[in-house]
Amino acid sequence: MFLCSHESEQHAELVLAGILTLLFEYSDVLVENLHPALLTAQPISDSADGVQKILSDSMEIIRSWDIELQARFIAGHPRIGETKNLSTLSSKEQGGGASEPTPPEVIARLAHLNACYEQVYPGLRYITFVNGRSRATIAEEMEDKLKTSHSLSPNQPPVESFLPVEKHGQEWRQELSRAVEDVGRIAQSRLDKLVVEAGQEPGKCRQS
């Protein structure tokens, strides 16, 4: 049975909403800004090539947003080290494929490092393409970003000891841009894994 025009539009909206949530994680910005922009830009397809097109177009749109909207968008991703209210994909990614749970001292360290990072970069959230790495390795990456020594302390150095960069200044903008690109890398990795699970060649549908 063919769908009437109204039903077809509703179906496309639902398909797109599901694809975007899978690739990027649910957020208000995704629903209110990215979803409507994509609906007006193209026919929606859930084929591998269709989803790749959605991802490519999404990143173009996100890069065109003003910096406040981009910052709100990346805040839709869970913080590194969070263990509650994670999507299935986020839980797998943050676990780094480890068979054993992350030690509690590493989780505590990551919580502290997130607070330190958000002190240095007001309004931003630390985003990184985990790509199979452990949470302990990501903690060391965050320490390097913050220029502090590697440690498992849950509260040192004090959050207040970190000086914030100028919000919307050059360093802040560079960090925001890096985070946006890593969100895209995370989304591409998710798509590639789904393509493999579907029995296709990963990256075959990728567009430049």
Salt bridges, closest charged atoms under 4 A:
GLU25 OE2 - ARG190 NH2 2.68
GLU32 OE1 - ARG72 NH2 3.98
ASP57 OD2 - LYS53 NZ 2.65
GLU68 OE2 - LYS167 NZ 3.88
GLU68 OE2 - HIS168 NE2 2.49
GLU82 OE2 - ARG79 NH1 3.69
GLU93 OE2 - ARG190 NE 2.63
GLU118 OE2 - ARG79 NE 2.76
GLU140 OE2 - HIS150 ND1 3.96
GLU141 OE1 - ARG133 NH1 2.63
GLU143 OE2 - ARG109 NE 2.89
GLU143 OE1 - HIS150 NE2 3.94
ASP144 OD1 - HIS150 NE2 2.96
GLU175 OE1 - LYS145 NZ 2.88
GLU175 OE2 - ARG178 NH2 2.69
GLU181 OE2 - ARG63 NE 2.81
ASP182 OD2 - ARG178 NH1 3.31
ASP182 OD1 - ARG185 NH1 3.11
ASP192 OD2 - ARG206 NH2 2.24
